[in-house]
Amino acid sequence: MWGRMRKSFVRFVNTVRADIDNGRDKRTHNLFEAAAAYVSACAEDDQEQIDEAAGWVSPEALSFGVSELACRAVIALARERDESPQTVARALLGLPAA
């Protein structure tokens, strides 16, 4: 049992050392930071930043964050335009009014 724990600890330490040696950013990012960086990079067509932001969290978390950002953006635009969220979302996607 102690042997397994020791091996796990050694693997963990080696991973941390490798990350430090590679100069990787050790700061952790939450899914909303990743989503904001990802969407803004997509809008600016910045592939390097897209790749970086996509690596901050799991693909599932990034998908959730992008979805949440889209919902909040549509709600904010709908309030600003005094329209329904459905009307705003369809307009943003270039779809005809329902």
N, CA, C and O atoms as CSV, one atom per row, in Angstrom:
chain,resi,resn,atom,element,x,y,z
A,1,MET,N,N,0.823,-1.190,0.000
A,1,MET,CA,C,0.000,0.000,0.000
A,1,MET,C,C,0.868,1.256,0.000
A,1,MET,O,O,0.612,2.185,-0.766
A,2,TRP,N,N,1.888,1.292,0.848
A,2,TRP,CA,C,2.759,2.470,0.892
A,2,TRP,C,C,3.510,2.644,-0.418
A,2,TRP,O,O,3.800,3.764,-0.839
A,3,GLY,N,N,3.821,1.523,-1.054
A,3,GLY,CA,C,4.510,1.593,-2.337
A,3,GLY,C,C,3.671,2.291,-3.396
A,3,GLY,O,O,4.184,3.099,-4.170
A,4,ARG,N,N,2.376,1.976,-3.427
A,4,ARG,CA,C,1.476,2.614,-4.384
A,4,ARG,C,C,1.349,4.108,-4.110
A,4,ARG,O,O,1.371,4.922,-5.033
A,5,MET,N,N,1.216,4.456,-2.845
A,5,MET,CA,C,1.103,5.878,-2.488
A,5,MET,C,C,2.373,6.622,-2.873
A,5,MET,O,O,2.314,7.733,-3.399
A,6,ARG,N,N,3.515,6.010,-2.612
A,6,ARG,CA,C,4.781,6.636,-2.958
A,6,ARG,C,C,4.897,6.846,-4.465
A,6,ARG,O,O,5.322,7.910,-4.914
A,7,LYS,N,N,4.517,5.824,-5.253
A,7,LYS,CA,C,4.572,5.943,-6.712
A,7,LYS,C,C,3.651,7.047,-7.206
A,7,LYS,O,O,4.023,7.812,-8.096
A,8,SER,N,N,2.452,7.138,-6.638
A,8,SER,CA,C,1.514,8.187,-7.032
A,8,SER,C,C,2.075,9.557,-6.714
A,8,SER,O,O,1.979,10.479,-7.523
A,9,PHE,N,N,2.663,9.691,-5.526
A,9,PHE,CA,C,3.244,10.966,-5.122
A,9,PHE,C,C,4.403,11.341,-6.040
A,9,PHE,O,O,4.517,12.494,-6.455
A,10,VAL,N,N,5.253,10.385,-6.357
A,10,VAL,CA,C,6.399,10.647,-7.234
A,10,VAL,C,C,5.916,11.072,-8.616
A,10,VAL,O,O,6.478,11.993,-9.209
A,11,ARG,N,N,4.872,10.407,-9.143
A,11,ARG,CA,C,4.321,10.802,-10.439
A,11,ARG,C,C,3.788,12.229,-10.401
A,11,ARG,O,O,3.999,13.005,-11.333
A,12,PHE,N,N,3.097,12.566,-9.318
A,12,PHE,CA,C,2.562,13.917,-9.164
A,12,PHE,C,C,3.692,14.942,-9.137
A,12,PHE,O,O,3.629,15.952,-9.839
A,13,VAL,N,N,4.715,14.692,-8.340
A,13,VAL,CA,C,5.844,15.619,-8.237
A,13,VAL,C,C,6.533,15.758,-9.590
A,13,VAL,O,O,6.905,16.865,-9.979
A,14,ASN,N,N,6.705,14.664,-10.304
A,14,ASN,CA,C,7.344,14.730,-11.619
A,14,ASN,C,C,6.512,15.535,-12.616
A,14,ASN,O,O,7.061,16.251,-13.453
A,15,THR,N,N,5.199,15.415,-12.525
A,15,THR,CA,C,4.319,16.189,-13.395
A,15,THR,C,C,4.451,17.676,-13.102
A,15,THR,O,O,4.540,18.490,-14.021
A,16,VAL,N,N,4.463,18.027,-11.829
A,16,VAL,CA,C,4.612,19.435,-11.441
A,16,VAL,C,C,5.956,19.961,-11.911
A,16,VAL,O,O,6.043,21.071,-12.437
A,17,ARG,N,N,6.987,19.180,-11.727
A,17,ARG,CA,C,8.317,19.607,-12.190
A,17,ARG,C,C,8.346,19.811,-13.693
A,17,ARG,O,O,8.918,20.784,-14.184
A,18,ALA,N,N,7.728,18.891,-14.423
A,18,ALA,CA,C,7.697,19.010,-15.886
A,18,ALA,C,C,6.951,20.263,-16.308
A,18,ALA,O,O,7.366,20.946,-17.244
A,19,ASP,N,N,5.849,20.572,-15.624
A,19,ASP,CA,C,5.097,21.779,-15.944
A,19,ASP,C,C,5.927,23.027,-15.679
A,19,ASP,O,O,5.895,23.973,-16.467
A,20,ILE,N,N,6.659,23.038,-14.592
A,20,ILE,CA,C,7.507,24.176,-14.260
A,20,ILE,C,C,8.629,24.301,-15.285
A,20,ILE,O,O,8.944,25.402,-15.736
A,21,ASP,N,N,9.225,23.181,-15.649
A,21,ASP,CA,C,10.304,23.204,-16.624
A,21,ASP,C,C,9.833,23.670,-17.992
A,21,ASP,O,O,10.581,24.323,-18.720
A,22,ASN,N,N,8.594,23.337,-18.346
A,22,ASN,CA,C,8.059,23.742,-19.635
A,22,ASN,C,C,7.588,25.184,-19.637
A,22,ASN,O,O,7.215,25.714,-20.683
A,23,GLY,N,N,7.601,25.819,-18.481
A,23,GLY,CA,C,7.195,27.210,-18.393
A,23,GLY,C,C,5.707,27.410,-18.554
A,23,GLY,O,O,5.269,28.500,-18.920
A,24,ARG,N,N,4.921,26.389,-18.290
A,24,ARG,CA,C,3.473,26.499,-18.440
A,24,ARG,C,C,2.891,27.405,-17.366
A,24,ARG,O,O,3.410,27.512,-16.255
A,25,ASP,N,N,1.799,28.047,-17.739
A,25,ASP,CA,C,1.077,28.928,-16.821
A,25,ASP,C,C,0.429,28.081,-15.744
A,25,ASP,O,O,-0.404,27.229,-16.052
A,26,LYS,N,N,0.788,28.292,-14.501
A,26,LYS,CA,C,0.272,27.491,-13.394
A,26,LYS,C,C,-1.024,28.048,-12.835
A,26,LYS,O,O,-1.667,27.399,-12.010
A,27,ARG,N,N,-1.421,29.238,-13.266
A,27,ARG,CA,C,-2.655,29.825,-12.778
A,27,ARG,C,C,-3.832,29.003,-13.276
A,27,ARG,O,O,-3.881,28.627,-14.447
A,28,THR,N,N,-4.765,28.727,-12.405
A,28,THR,CA,C,-5.958,28.007,-12.834
A,28,THR,C,C,-7.011,29.012,-13.293
A,28,THR,O,O,-7.142,30.098,-12.728
A,29,HIS,N,N,-7.738,28.640,-14.303
A,29,HIS,CA,C,-8.774,29.486,-14.874
A,29,HIS,C,C,-10.124,28.831,-14.635
A,29,HIS,O,O,-10.247,27.607,-14.681
A,30,ASN,N,N,-11.135,29.651,-14.379
A,30,ASN,CA,C,-12.456,29.053,-14.255
A,30,ASN,C,C,-13.122,29.010,-15.628
A,30,ASN,O,O,-12.631,29.606,-16.586
A,31,LEU,N,N,-14.230,28.306,-15.711
A,31,LEU,CA,C,-14.853,28.094,-17.014
A,31,LEU,C,C,-15.385,29.383,-17.630
A,31,LEU,O,O,-15.455,29.489,-18.854
A,32,PHE,N,N,-15.760,30.362,-16.813
A,32,PHE,CA,C,-16.259,31.614,-17.375
A,32,PHE,C,C,-15.128,32.450,-17.962
A,32,PHE,O,O,-15.314,33.111,-18.984
A,33,GLU,N,N,-13.960,32.428,-17.329
A,33,GLU,CA,C,-12.798,33.117,-17.908
A,33,GLU,C,C,-12.426,32.464,-19.233
A,33,GLU,O,O,-12.140,33.147,-20.216
A,34,ALA,N,N,-12.434,31.141,-19.248
A,34,ALA,CA,C,-12.103,30.411,-20.469
A,34,ALA,C,C,-13.106,30.717,-21.572
A,34,ALA,O,O,-12.717,30.934,-22.720
A,35,ALA,N,N,-14.389,30.736,-21.237
A,35,ALA,CA,C,-15.425,31.015,-22.236
A,35,ALA,C,C,-15.283,32.429,-22.787
A,35,ALA,O,O,-15.383,32.640,-23.996
A,36,ALA,N,N,-15.053,33.393,-21.906
A,36,ALA,CA,C,-14.902,34.782,-22.356
A,36,ALA,C,C,-13.688,34.930,-23.275
A,36,ALA,O,O,-13.769,35.583,-24.315
A,37,ALA,N,N,-12.577,34.329,-22.892
A,37,ALA,CA,C,-11.368,34.406,-23.725
A,37,ALA,C,C,-11.574,33.686,-25.052
A,37,ALA,O,O,-11.141,34.167,-26.099
A,38,TYR,N,N,-12.231,32.539,-25.006
A,38,TYR,CA,C,-12.468,31.737,-26.211
A,38,TYR,C,C,-13.367,32.481,-27.198
A,38,TYR,O,O,-13.047,32.577,-28.383
A,39,VAL,N,N,-14.485,33.005,-26.713
A,39,VAL,CA,C,-15.437,33.700,-27.593
A,39,VAL,C,C,-14.820,34.977,-28.158
A,39,VAL,O,O,-14.969,35.261,-29.346
A,40,SER,N,N,-14.133,35.743,-27.321
A,40,SER,CA,C,-13.519,36.972,-27.835
A,40,SER,C,C,-12.418,36.656,-28.849
A,40,SER,O,O,-12.247,37.387,-29.824
A,41,ALA,N,N,-11.677,35.578,-28.623
A,41,ALA,CA,C,-10.645,35.172,-29.586
A,41,ALA,C,C,-11.275,34.711,-30.897
A,41,ALA,O,O,-10.744,34.980,-31.974
A,42,CYS,N,N,-12.407,34.015,-30.805
A,42,CYS,CA,C,-13.119,33.607,-32.021
A,42,CYS,C,C,-13.593,34.831,-32.796
A,42,CYS,O,O,-13.502,34.864,-34.023
A,43,ALA,N,N,-14.096,35.834,-32.088
A,43,ALA,CA,C,-14.571,37.054,-32.740
A,43,ALA,C,C,-13.433,37.790,-33.438
A,43,ALA,O,O,-13.636,38.428,-34.471
A,44,GLU,N,N,-12.234,37.697,-32.865
A,44,GLU,CA,C,-11.069,38.371,-33.447
A,44,GLU,C,C,-10.279,37.457,-34.379
A,44,GLU,O,O,-9.270,37.874,-34.948
A,45,ASP,N,N,-10.730,36.217,-34.537
A,45,ASP,CA,C,-10.068,35.215,-35.382
A,45,ASP,C,C,-8.606,35.015,-34.977
A,45,ASP,O,O,-7.716,34.963,-35.825
A,46,ASP,N,N,-8.376,34.903,-33.671
A,46,ASP,CA,C,-7.040,34.728,-33.101
A,46,ASP,C,C,-6.862,33.260,-32.700
A,46,ASP,O,O,-7.172,32.879,-31.571
A,47,GLN,N,N,-6.369,32.450,-33.619
A,47,GLN,CA,C,-6.280,31.006,-33.402
A,47,GLN,C,C,-5.382,30.643,-32.220
A,47,GLN,O,O,-5.663,29.684,-31.500
A,48,GLU,N,N,-4.326,31.386,-32.019
A,48,GLU,CA,C,-3.427,31.105,-30.893
A,48,GLU,C,C,-4.159,31.266,-29.554
A,48,GLU,O,O,-4.036,30.420,-28.667
A,49,GLN,N,N,-4.914,32.348,-29.418
A,49,GLN,CA,C,-5.670,32.578,-28.183
A,49,GLN,C,C,-6.821,31.571,-28.048
A,49,GLN,O,O,-7.144,31.149,-26.937
A,50,ILE,N,N,-7.432,31.188,-29.158
A,50,ILE,CA,C,-8.489,30.171,-29.132
A,50,ILE,C,C,-7.937,28.881,-28.555
A,50,ILE,O,O,-8.543,28.278,-27.669
A,51,ASP,N,N,-6.787,28.459,-29.059
A,51,ASP,CA,C,-6.164,27.222,-28.580
A,51,ASP,C,C,-5.783,27.313,-27.111
A,51,ASP,O,O,-5.956,26.356,-26.355
A,52,GLU,N,N,-5.265,28.464,-26.711
A,52,GLU,CA,C,-4.872,28.631,-25.316
A,52,GLU,C,C,-6.082,28.552,-24.389
A,52,GLU,O,O,-6.063,27.830,-23.392
A,53,ALA,N,N,-7.130,29.295,-24.723
A,53,ALA,CA,C,-8.334,29.302,-23.884
A,53,ALA,C,C,-8.992,27.929,-23.846
A,53,ALA,O,O,-9.519,27.522,-22.811
A,54,ALA,N,N,-8.965,27.224,-24.954
A,54,ALA,CA,C,-9.566,25.889,-25.006
A,54,ALA,C,C,-8.821,24.896,-24.111
A,54,ALA,O,O,-9.388,23.884,-23.701
A,55,GLY,N,N,-7.573,25.178,-23.813
A,55,GLY,CA,C,-6.800,24.298,-22.955
A,55,GLY,C,C,-6.945,24.579,-21.471
A,55,GLY,O,O,-6.449,23.810,-20.647
A,56,TRP,N,N,-7.611,25.661,-21.119
A,56,TRP,CA,C,-7.738,26.029,-19.708
A,56,TRP,C,C,-8.695,25.140,-18.941
A,56,TRP,O,O,-8.492,24.896,-17.752
A,57,VAL,N,N,-9.729,24.654,-19.596
A,57,VAL,CA,C,-10.739,23.819,-18.943
A,57,VAL,C,C,-11.092,22.664,-19.863
A,57,VAL,O,O,-10.655,22.621,-21.012
A,58,SER,N,N,-11.872,21.743,-19.363
A,58,SER,CA,C,-12.286,20.606,-20.185
A,58,SER,C,C,-13.220,21.094,-21.300
A,58,SER,O,O,-13.841,22.150,-21.173
A,59,PRO,N,N,-13.317,20.330,-22.383
A,59,PRO,CA,C,-14.224,20.726,-23.468
A,59,PRO,C,C,-15.677,20.871,-23.002
A,59,PRO,O,O,-16.403,21.743,-23.477
A,60,GLU,N,N,-16.090,20.011,-22.072
A,60,GLU,CA,C,-17.461,20.092,-21.560
A,60,GLU,C,C,-17.681,21.391,-20.792
A,60,GLU,O,O,-18.707,22.052,-20.951
A,61,ALA,N,N,-16.709,21.748,-19.959
A,61,ALA,CA,C,-16.818,22.984,-19.183
A,61,ALA,C,C,-16.798,24.196,-20.109
A,61,ALA,O,O,-17.544,25.152,-19.900
A,62,LEU,N,N,-15.948,24.159,-21.128
A,62,LEU,CA,C,-15.891,25.272,-22.080
A,62,LEU,C,C,-17.223,25.411,-22.810
A,62,LEU,O,O,-17.713,26.523,-23.006
A,63,SER,N,N,-17.800,24.301,-23.205
A,63,SER,CA,C,-19.095,24.321,-23.886
A,63,SER,C,C,-20.171,24.936,-22.993
A,63,SER,O,O,-20.971,25.753,-23.448
A,64,PHE,N,N,-20.184,24.540,-21.726
A,64,PHE,CA,C,-21.147,25.109,-20.787
A,64,PHE,C,C,-20.917,26.608,-20.625
A,64,PHE,O,O,-21.874,27.382,-20.618
A,65,GLY,N,N,-19.664,27.023,-20.495
A,65,GLY,CA,C,-19.347,28.436,-20.326
A,65,GLY,C,C,-19.745,29.269,-21.531
A,65,GLY,O,O,-20.267,30.374,-21.383
A,66,VAL,N,N,-19.499,28.740,-22.726
A,66,VAL,CA,C,-19.878,29.460,-23.948
A,66,VAL,C,C,-21.399,29.569,-24.033
A,66,VAL,O,O,-21.929,30.612,-24.418
A,67,SER,N,N,-22.094,28.502,-23.678
A,67,SER,CA,C,-23.556,28.523,-23.685
A,67,SER,C,C,-24.093,29.554,-22.694
A,67,SER,O,O,-25.012,30.308,-23.012
A,68,GLU,N,N,-23.523,29.583,-21.504
A,68,GLU,CA,C,-23.952,30.551,-20.492
A,68,GLU,C,C,-23.661,31.981,-20.952
A,68,GLU,O,O,-24.476,32.878,-20.737
A,69,LEU,N,N,-22.518,32.194,-21.575
A,69,LEU,CA,C,-22.183,33.513,-22.101
A,69,LEU,C,C,-23.174,33.934,-23.181
A,69,LEU,O,O,-23.606,35.086,-23.209
A,70,ALA,N,N,-23.535,33.016,-24.063
A,70,ALA,CA,C,-24.503,33.312,-25.118
A,70,ALA,C,C,-25.851,33.706,-24.519
A,70,ALA,O,O,-26.476,34.673,-24.955
A,71,CYS,N,N,-26.292,32.949,-23.517
A,71,CYS,CA,C,-27.575,33.271,-22.869
A,71,CYS,C,C,-27.549,34.666,-22.254
A,71,CYS,O,O,-28.480,35.452,-22.430
A,72,ARG,N,N,-26.478,34.960,-21.534
A,72,ARG,CA,C,-26.381,36.272,-20.887
A,72,ARG,C,C,-26.297,37.398,-21.907
A,72,ARG,O,O,-26.872,38.467,-21.702
A,73,ALA,N,N,-25.584,37.164,-23.005
A,73,ALA,CA,C,-25.458,38.187,-24.044
A,73,ALA,C,C,-26.800,38.456,-24.712
A,73,ALA,O,O,-27.155,39.609,-24.955
A,74,VAL,N,N,-27.544,37.400,-25.010
A,74,VAL,CA,C,-28.848,37.569,-25.646
A,74,VAL,C,C,-29.802,38.307,-24.707
A,74,VAL,O,O,-30.542,39.189,-25.144
A,75,ILE,N,N,-29.788,37.955,-23.430
A,75,ILE,CA,C,-30.649,38.635,-22.465
A,75,ILE,C,C,-30.284,40.117,-22.368
A,75,ILE,O,O,-31.168,40.973,-22.351
A,76,ALA,N,N,-28.993,40.421,-22.305
A,76,ALA,CA,C,-28.556,41.817,-22.219
A,76,ALA,C,C,-28.961,42.606,-23.463
A,76,ALA,O,O,-29.441,43.735,-23.358
A,77,LEU,N,N,-28.768,42.013,-24.634
A,77,LEU,CA,C,-29.166,42.702,-25.871
A,77,LEU,C,C,-30.673,42.871,-25.952
A,77,LEU,O,O,-31.162,43.904,-26.411
A,78,ALA,N,N,-31.404,41.872,-25.511
A,78,ALA,CA,C,-32.869,41.964,-25.546
A,78,ALA,C,C,-33.351,43.107,-24.652
A,78,ALA,O,O,-34.244,43.864,-25.031
A,79,ARG,N,N,-32.763,43.223,-23.484
A,79,ARG,CA,C,-33.142,44.338,-22.589
A,79,ARG,C,C,-32.769,45.682,-23.199
A,79,ARG,O,O,-33.538,46.641,-23.135
A,80,GLU,N,N,-31.582,45.740,-23.791
A,80,GLU,CA,C,-31.120,46.994,-24.395
A,80,GLU,C,C,-32.005,47.407,-25.568
A,80,GLU,O,O,-32.286,48.592,-25.747
A,81,ARG,N,N,-32.439,46.446,-26.357
A,81,ARG,CA,C,-33.254,46.726,-27.541
A,81,ARG,C,C,-34.752,46.723,-27.251
A,81,ARG,O,O,-35.561,47.055,-28.118
A,82,ASP,N,N,-35.108,46.352,-26.049
A,82,ASP,CA,C,-36.520,46.232,-25.657
A,82,ASP,C,C,-37.252,45.258,-26.587
A,82,ASP,O,O,-38.346,45.540,-27.076
A,83,GLU,N,N,-36.616,44.104,-26.815
A,83,GLU,CA,C,-37.180,43.033,-27.639
A,83,GLU,C,C,-37.128,41.736,-26.847
A,83,GLU,O,O,-36.526,41.674,-25.775
A,84,SER,N,N,-37.759,40.711,-27.379
A,84,SER,CA,C,-37.716,39.408,-26.709
A,84,SER,C,C,-36.375,38.735,-26.993
A,84,SER,O,O,-35.768,38.987,-28.034
A,85,PRO,N,N,-35.904,37.878,-26.077
A,85,PRO,CA,C,-34.662,37.144,-26.323
A,85,PRO,C,C,-34.728,36.301,-27.604
A,85,PRO,O,O,-33.727,36.168,-28.309
A,86,GLN,N,N,-35.896,35.735,-27.906
A,86,GLN,CA,C,-36.026,34.932,-29.117
A,86,GLN,C,C,-35.809,35.785,-30.367
A,86,GLN,O,O,-35.131,35.358,-31.301
A,87,THR,N,N,-36.381,36.980,-30.385
A,87,THR,CA,C,-36.219,37.877,-31.525
A,87,THR,C,C,-34.751,38.257,-31.696
A,87,THR,O,O,-34.236,38.261,-32.814
A,88,VAL,N,N,-34.085,38.571,-30.606
A,88,VAL,CA,C,-32.667,38.953,-30.661
A,88,VAL,C,C,-31.817,37.781,-31.130
A,88,VAL,O,O,-30.960,37.947,-31.998
A,89,ALA,N,N,-32.045,36.595,-30.565
A,89,ALA,CA,C,-31.255,35.419,-30.944
A,89,ALA,C,C,-31.421,35.102,-32.425
A,89,ALA,O,O,-30.442,34.819,-33.116
A,90,ARG,N,N,-32.640,35.148,-32.907
A,90,ARG,CA,C,-32.881,34.870,-34.329
A,90,ARG,C,C,-32.224,35.927,-35.214
A,90,ARG,O,O,-31.680,35.603,-36.270
A,91,ALA,N,N,-32.273,37.185,-34.790
A,91,ALA,CA,C,-31.638,38.255,-35.563
A,91,ALA,C,C,-30.119,38.079,-35.607
A,91,ALA,O,O,-29.500,38.273,-36.654
A,92,LEU,N,N,-29.518,37.711,-34.469
A,92,LEU,CA,C,-28.072,37.497,-34.436
A,92,LEU,C,C,-27.632,36.368,-35.353
A,92,LEU,O,O,-26.542,36.407,-35.923
A,93,LEU,N,N,-28.476,35.377,-35.491
A,93,LEU,CA,C,-28.160,34.229,-36.361
A,93,LEU,C,C,-28.604,34.424,-37.795
A,93,LEU,O,O,-28.380,33.559,-38.642
A,94,GLY,N,N,-29.242,35.573,-38.076
A,94,GLY,CA,C,-29.687,35.854,-39.438
A,94,GLY,C,C,-30.912,35.051,-39.846
A,94,GLY,O,O,-31.131,34.803,-41.032
A,95,LEU,N,N,-31.710,34.646,-38.865
A,95,LEU,CA,C,-32.914,33.867,-39.138
A,95,LEU,C,C,-34.107,34.809,-39.255
A,95,LEU,O,O,-34.115,35.874,-38.636
A,96,PRO,N,N,-35.108,34.433,-40.036
A,96,PRO,CA,C,-36.303,35.280,-40.133
A,96,PRO,C,C,-37.055,35.290,-38.793
A,96,PRO,O,O,-36.930,34.368,-37.987
A,97,ALA,N,N,-37.824,36.336,-38.581
A,97,ALA,CA,C,-38.616,36.435,-37.354
A,97,ALA,C,C,-39.612,35.285,-37.287
A,97,ALA,O,O,-40.152,34.850,-38.304
A,98,ALA,N,N,-39.840,34.811,-36.090
A,98,ALA,CA,C,-40.740,33.663,-35.924
A,98,ALA,C,C,-42.179,34.063,-35.983
A,98,ALA,O,O,-43.061,33.213,-35.860
